[in-house]
């Protein structure tokens, strides 16, 4: 009994591919045809470590800007960079919870998954592979002189290999999407310069592929610790009163602001060099009330620092209350948060996979 025509054709094609398989270079070339440059207007990439719920410094220094950028650029990627987080020891269950908490926080702050790709870094394996390739183009002295390594390794006496090379992973995060703009603080400028250098090195060696990303510097002043205004606000600060978390209750916020370090002068002025504590409160007030420093000082005229702290508290509570309430609502819906990340991962891989395939071809892997 003869086979149907379709079955015969299937057998013939199977035979051809078995003895005359397509060349790897042909497969790579076909795949690389899918690689697309960023749209006109550029592409923004930024990442945040999953430390749980962000604090006020994160919100004013990064997240508020992230939300605004969604209206300014046609292509935006925001990543929860969990690969970076394991340069420090992490409890696995806590890390999983922190990733979802950060997702809820970003959504509550105004990150829109329809306008920005929000995804979990470790779920896009292309980040790690490009990091290895770029690491092979990076010298050890270049990494050794970066400020984060010098600071963190000094605190720990000796840091891990991951801590040493994580600026290369940062560069891979940025270049993998052919990003043109990266919002950064001044303390991250040298790390962005490494990404620019690696783009040039790769392009010179293998042909032009990566744009050199530009910095988008935030205009917001750094928010300082409420207990030590010489240091920036930090989640790892051992003093609970030093940091305002965006989920803090109005009572908690009032207590922390009331106990904020100032000085012995009752008048409210703005002079970060000689009056860092009071100036930090003015910075917070201006940013949260969405006014400039001069307007904040005008509102403080005639008030002593004790009375002014009540004004600062009101501004912070008014701005954070709807965010806190939305985070609480989102936290109760794990399925929704996981769905947002899964959708973001699919969209990120659609951009990342063809770029990495082109990198692999140029390097000579296929």
Secondary structure by P-SEA (a helix, b strand, c coil): ccccaaaaaaaaaaaaaacccccaaaaaaaaacccccccccbbbbbbbcccccccaaaaaacaaaaaaacccccbbbbbccccccccccccaaaaaaaaaaaaaaaaaacccccccbbbbccccaaaaaaaaaaaaaccaaaaaacaaaaaaaaaacccccccccaaaaaaaaaccccccbbbbcccaaaaaaaaaaaaaaaaaaccccccccccccccccccccccccccccccccccccccccccccaaaaaaaaaacccccccbbbbbccccaaaaaaaaaaaaaacccaaaaaaaaccccaaaaaaaaaaaaaaacaaaaaaaaaaaacaaaaaaaaaaaaaaaaaacaaaaaaaaaaaccc
